[in-house]
Structure formats: structure tokens, C-alpha cells
Amino acid sequence: MASSRRWRVAATAVIAAAMLANAAFAQTWSSCNPLYTTTCPANTALGMNVDVEFTNGAVNSFVASGGIPTYGADGATFTVAKSGDAPQLTSVFYIMFGRVEVTMKSAPGAGIVSSLVLQSDDLDEIDMEWLGADSTEVQTNYFGKGQTGSFNRGQFNPAANNQGQFIKYTIDWTADRIMWYVDGTAVRTLTFNDAAGQYPQTPMQIKFGAWSGGDPSNPSGTIEWARGPTDYSKGPFSMSVKSVVVSDYSTGKSYTYGDTSGTWQSIKSDGGTINGNLGKAGSVTVTASASAVTSLSPSIPAGGIGRGSNSATLTQTGWPWVATGTPSNGGSTIPSGWVMTPEGKIVPASSSIVKPPQLILLLIGSVVLGLFAVGWC
């Protein structure tokens, strides 16, 4: 009898672990900067528009690192409770020019930073960041090719009550200009010429999450910028993202760097066209334009989501899905025979006939647990 109970407990544990396997991500690290080599792996292209509602739960086209967000009525919630917490989600796909719309509520707390970052393998970057010490502003910023020697590109722009309500923030990025919006109000425009040689123009991954810029272990400049230090006894501190809408202004299966110049004209699309979706993804609903910049910002760390944060990709080695993170290298992320839906879910191409393996396992697990319950096993 005792032996039977042990078998039941062990079998139940195996099934529970298998059910949770899709949420357990193995992290590995590598780097490949296309400014220095032409052998970097291709970046998997989004090549379409996706509308992800995190109120419906997690999707496998965004991979967690630094901590796992929770899901509920407020969507994906990223919580910083202690030193080292930096939960974030990173897209497994890249966009080559495009638009990102995030409906979110930022985290409160001195030194706490909520971040939305677009970043490429050669370290082009477009940011929006919210400091928990001030609920009236959002910081907009950009970097070209990882050049962080001078910190004169950041601005603080108006974003009233950003901790108390959900607001839609938009980054609209083309070959000619970048525009940042707060609930339809254009708060900043950067033209290609204004960037003085540091204009972001290579395929970007999307990542967002919360972290503690005010952690005592950070450099003093970062703590000062984040308006820390962070007092964790006043937490936990949470940022919530209800939805993300992403439009890739290019089409195709993957993007590669044709040379080491880092220019957008050198980017090649496999099976599509750079700017092939431009003008076909609708337009931003604009309600107003901000009259002036609130202020310039002091020294700002690049990357936006804390030390040790990483881009993440999704690969399939048999089953189950295994997430592998890489700091500056996307690699191939959607296995052959799988596709992405407009809801941002990666499913088998024949998903109407073949169920995803996770669902099959859940069904098997439910049957086996039922047999245990009635004493048949």
C-alpha cells in the first residue's frame, strides 16, 4: 500500500513538472555583433502585425528572464521585491522598422525603473523608461551602435499619472524618423539627421519589464539617475502590461546584415522586402502634440532593464520548448513547420489538425490524475 502511494506521488510530481515545463526557461549566453563579422545568425522576422493580450495569459513569442511575470486581470505584472529582481519579457522575433504600442501602468518606488526597450544585435536602441519616484513623466532615449560616451540624447516628457492608470505608449520607427507617443499625444520626434550619425536603423527585438536602478550594488551614477536608493522594505513594486501591439514595417522570414556597416540599406530580408509593410499596418491615432520637452535627462544607462538583462530567443530541441537567451544575438527562433498567429502565439502550421505538444501533455496528465483519483492506477 505504501509502495502504491509512493508511485502515485512520484507520478503526480512528474506530470506537474511536465505541465510547468513550458514556463521553465534555460538560459545560455553568446554574442555576435554584426559590426565585426558577417557570420552572425539571421534574425527571425516578425514580418506581420501581432496583437498580444496579456490579460489572456502568457504567449510563447515573448520569453521571460530575470524573473517570471504573473498574469491576471492587469495582464503581465513584473514585480521587484528584492535586490536582483529584474523580470522582463523579450520577443523571439525582430522588426525592421515598425511600430510598438504598449498599454501599461508603471511601477512606483524610489529607484524603481519600468522599461520598454527596442534593441538590435549591433546595439542600436530606442527606449521609453518610467522612474518610480515621479509619476508625471516618461523618459525617451536612443543609442546608435552602443555608443554611450555622451548622455545627451535622453529627454523627460509628460506622462501624467502613469502609475495610477493604464496608458498606451507608442514608438513609431521608420528610416526617416522616430516618434514617441503618450496616449496619442506626440511627445517627441527624432529625425535621421538630428541623430548625428547615431540613428537606430537595424533589426530590433522588443523587451519590457521592471528593475531597480536604485539598488545599492549599482554604480552611483545609475542610482542617482534612477532617483534611488531603493528601499525594498517599502515594496514590492509592480509594473503591469495589459497588451502589446507590434507592426513590422518589413516583410519576410528573417533579416541578415549584408556587411559590417550597420546601415539599414545593408539589411536583407529572406522572402520579403525591407519596408514592404510600410503604410499597410494602419497609422497612429494622434490626438495632440506636446508643446515642449519637460527636461533633459542626466547620465542614463543603455539597455534599460538592469545589469545582466538579456535578449531571449526560442528554439526547439525536440520537446519541450527551450528558451535560450543571448545578450546580442537573436539566432533562429521559430522552428520549421511552426508559425506565428496574429495573437502572437507560435503554433504548428497545421494547428487546426495537430494540437501543440503542451496541450496534448496536459490532456494526458488530466486523464492519468483522474485514474489516480478513482484508484485505477
N, C-alpha and C positions, 0 to 999 in steps of 0.2 A: 504493500500500500504506500509506504513512504517512498519507495522507488518510483511508483507511478506518479506521485505528487512532484517529485524532483523532475521527472521527464516533462510534466506539464508546465512547470515553472520555466524550465530551460527553453522549451519550445515557444512559450509565450514571449520570453525575452528576445529570442531570435526574430520572431515576427515583428515585435515592436521596434527592434533595431532596424530591420529592413524597411519598415514603414517610414522611419525617420531618416533613412539614408539620403533621401533627396535634399534634406536640409543640412547635411553634414558636408562641409566643403574642405577638401585637402588643398593646402596652399603650397605652391612651388614658386621659385623665383628665377628669372632670367632677364636679360636686357638685350635690346638690339636697336640702336639709334640709326635711322636711315641717312643721317648726315654723314656717317662714317663708313657705311657699307651698303652695297646693293643686294645683299643676300638675306635681308630681313624677311620673315614670313609675311604673306599678304594679310591685309586687314579685312575681316569679313564685313561686307557692306550691308547696311540695312536696306537701302535701295527702294524704300517704300515709306508709308506712313503707319505708325502704330499709336494706339490709344490705350494706355495701361491704367486700369482702375485698381489701385491697391486696396480699396475697400473690399474687393472680392478675394483678396489674399495675394500670396507671392506668385511671381511668374519666373520661369527659368531663363528668360532673356536678360535678367539682371541678377548678378551674383553678389552675395554678401561677403564682407571681410571686416575685420576689426571688431566683430560682434554681430549678432543676428538681430535684425529688427523684428518687432512684433507687429501683428496685423489685426485690425478691427475696424470699427466704425470710422475712425480717423485715418484709415489707410495704413501705411507703413510708418511705424514710430521708432525713432532712433534715440536711444537713451544713454546718457553719460552719467554714471553713478559713482565711478571711482577712477583713480589715475590709470591711464592706459586704455580706457574705453574710447573707441573711435568707430562706431558702427557705420557702415556705408553700403550702398548698392552701386555696382558698376555694370554698365551694359556690356553684353558679349559682342555687340556689333559696333560699327563705326559709321559716322555720317561724313560726307564730303560736301561741305556747306549744308545749311539746313536750319531748322527751327526747333527749339526745345521749349515746351511750356510745362511748368511745374506748378501745381496748386498745392500750397503748403502753409504750415504755421511754424515759425521759427522757435528755437529753444530759448528760454530765459536763462539768466545767471551770469554773473561777472566772470569773464574769461571763457565762456562757452561760445562756440562758433558753429553756426549752421551753414553748410556749404553746398553750392551747385557748381560743378567744375566740368568743363569740356577740355579734354587733353589728348594730344596726339603723341605718336611714338617719338617724334623728334622734338617734343616738349613745347609745341605751340599750346596756348592755353587761353581760355575765356572763362571768367569766374563771376559768380554772384555770392556774396557772403553776408551773413547777418550776425552781429555781435550781440550776445545776450544781455550786455549791460545797457543797451539802447534799443528800444522797440520802435523807433521812429525812422530808422534809416536802413538802407542796404548798400553794401559796398560793391562796386563794379570794377573789374580789373581785367587785364590781359597781359600775356607774355608771349614773346616770339623766340622760338628755338632755345628755350630755357635761360635766356639772358636775364639775370636778376641783379645785375651790378648796380642799377639805379632803380629806386622805388618811387617813380614819379608818375605812374600810369593809373594808380587807383583813385577812385572818387567815392565819396559817400553821397548817395542820392536818396530822396524822400521815399519812405515806405511806412506810412503811419500804422500803428497798432499791429505790427507784423507778428507779435507773439500772441495776440488775443483773438485773431481771426484768420481764416484761410484766405490767402491771396494768390492770384495767378501771376507768376513771373515768367517772362518770355525773353529768350535770347534768339534773335534772328540774324543769321550769319551768311553773308554772300561774299563773292570775290571782291566786291567794291566797298562794303561797309558792314559794321556790326551795330545792331540796335538792341538796347536793353529796355524792357517794358515792365511796369508795375501796374497790374490790373488795367491794361490797355493804355496807360499813360507812358509815352516815350520819355524816359528819364536820361538817356544818354545815347549819342551816336558817335561812332569812331569810323572814319574813312580810311581807306588803304593808305593814302598819302599822310594822314595825320599820325599814323603809327611809326613813321620814320624808320622803315626797314624792319619792324618787328610785328608786322601784321600776321595774325594766325591764319594759316592757309593750307593745312594738311589734314588728313582724315582724323576725326576726333571720336574718342569714347566719351561716354557720359557717366558721371558719378556724382552722388549726393549723399549727405549724411551729416552727423554731428561729431564734434570733438572738443577737447579742452585746450585751446591756445594758451590759457592761463595756468596750465599745470606747472607746478614748481620745478619740474625737470626740464622744461623748455628754456631756450635762450631768453635772456632778459628782454631783448627787442621784441620777440614774439609775445611774451607775457604782457608787455606794455601795449602793443598793438591790439591785443585781444581784450584789453582793459581788465586784466586779472589783478592778482592771482585768483584762481578758482578755489572756493570754499565748498568742498564736496559734502560737508555736513548740512548744507542748505539744499541739496539735491534730493532725488535725482532730477536731471534736466532733460527734457524731451523735445525733439523736433518731429513733426508729423507731415507726411506727404500723402495726399489723397490720390493724386493722379499725375501721370506724365504723358504728354503727347509729343511725339518726336516725328519730324518730317525730314527725310533725307532729300536734299536737292539734287542728288546724283542717283544714277541707277546702276544696276549690275550686281554681281555676286561678291566681288572683292576688289579692294583698292591696293595698288602697289606703287612704290616710288620708282620712277623711271631713271633717276640719277640721284646724286647726293646734294642737289641744290636746295631742296626743301621748298620749292615754289609750287604753286597749285597747278601750273601748266605742265609740270613733270609727273603729276599723278595720273595713273592709268586705271581704267575700270575694266574688269573682266566681265564681258557680256552686257555691258551697258555704256553709259555716256556720262562724263562729268558735266554737271548742271542739267542733266537730262530730265530731271523732275522739277526744275525751277519754273515757277509760275503755275504748276499743276497741283500744288498742295494747298491751295487757298491762300489767304493773306491774313495778317494780324489785324484783329479788330482794334482800331486805335480810337480812343476817346479824348485824349488830350496830350499835350506836351508839357513837360516840366519846364518851369521858367528859368531855373538856374541850378547849378551844382550846389549841393549843401556845403561840401568842403572837400579839399584834397585829403588823401589819407597818408599816414606815416608809413614806415617800413612795413612791408607785407610779405609773408612767406608765400612762395609759389607752391602749387599743389593743392592747397585749400583744405585738405582733410587730415592734417596731422602727420606726425612722424610715422614712418613705416606703413603708410597707406599705399595701396597698390591697385593698379588696374587688374581686372579679372576676366578670364576667358572661360569658355565652356567647351570641354572636349568629351568625347565618348569613347571609353575603352571597354568595349563590351557593354556590360551593365553592372552597376547603376551609373547614372551621370556622375562625373567627377569634375569639380571646378578646379582649375589651376590658375593661380594668379601670377601675373608678370608685371613688373613695375613700368615698363615702357615698350611692351611688345605684345601685340594682340594675338597673332597666330590665327590658325583656322579654328572657328568657333562653332559652326553648325555642321554636324556630320552629314555626309552624303545620304540622301533619302529622307532628310528631315527639312521642314520648312517653318517659317515664322508666320503666325496669323496676325491679322490687324489688331488683335488684343494683346500682342506681344508675347504669345506663348509659342515655344518651339515644340512641334509635334511631328509625328511621322507623316510623310507626304500622303499616305493612304489612311489617315487617321479616322476617316469615316468607316473604315473596314477593320483596321488593326488598332487596338487600343494601346496607349502608351504603356510601357512595362511597369511604371509605378502603379497605375490603376489596376493592372492585372494582379500585381502582388497584393494590393490592398484587398481585392476581392477574394483571393486565395486565403489571405490572412483572416478575413472575416469568417469564411467557411470553417477554417480549422479551429478558430476560437469558439465558434458555435458548437462544434463537435466536442470540444473540451467541456463546454458548459453542460452538455447533456450526458457527459460521461462515456461517449463513444470512443474516445482516444485515451 
